[in-house]
Amino acid sequence: MFMKDMIISFILIILLIICVLVGVAFLTLLER
């Protein structure tokens, strides 16, 4: 159970990082 929760947390962190990177890239493209 603990391992499953750890994996879910890890996936959520990765998704959050991807969203931030996409947002930064989008803003960079808009500023050009």
C-alpha positions as a Markdown table, in Angstrom:
| # | Residue | x | y | z |
|---|---|---|---|---|
| 1 | Met | 0.0 | 0.0 | 0.0 |
| 2 | Phe | 2.8 | 2.4 | 0.9 |
| 3 | Met | 4.6 | 1.6 | -2.3 |
| 4 | Lys | 1.5 | 2.3 | -4.3 |
| 5 | Asp | 1.0 | 5.7 | -2.7 |
| 6 | Met | 4.7 | 6.5 | -3.3 |
| 7 | Ile | 4.3 | 5.7 | -7.0 |
| 8 | Ile | 1.1 | 7.8 | -7.3 |
| 9 | Ser | 2.9 | 10.7 | -5.7 |
| 10 | Phe | 5.9 | 10.3 | -8.0 |
| 11 | Ile | 3.6 | 10.3 | -11.1 |
| 12 | Leu | 1.8 | 13.5 | -9.8 |
| 13 | Ile | 5.1 | 15.3 | -9.3 |
| 14 | Ile | 6.2 | 14.3 | -12.8 |
| 15 | Leu | 2.9 | 15.6 | -14.3 |
| 16 | Leu | 3.3 | 18.9 | -12.3 |
| 17 | Ile | 6.8 | 19.4 | -13.6 |
| 18 | Ile | 5.7 | 18.7 | -17.2 |
| 19 | Cys | 2.8 | 21.2 | -16.8 |
| 20 | Val | 5.3 | 23.9 | -15.5 |
| 21 | Leu | 7.7 | 23.3 | -18.4 |
| 22 | Val | 4.9 | 23.5 | -21.0 |
| 23 | Gly | 3.6 | 26.7 | -19.4 |
| 24 | Val | 7.1 | 28.3 | -19.5 |
| 25 | Ala | 7.6 | 27.2 | -23.1 |
| 26 | Phe | 4.2 | 28.6 | -24.1 |
| 27 | Leu | 4.9 | 32.0 | -22.4 |
| 28 | Thr | 8.4 | 32.1 | -24.1 |
| 29 | Leu | 6.7 | 31.5 | -27.5 |
| 30 | Leu | 4.1 | 34.2 | -26.8 |
| 31 | Glu | 6.8 | 36.8 | -25.9 |
| 32 | Arg | 8.6 | 36.4 | -29.3 |
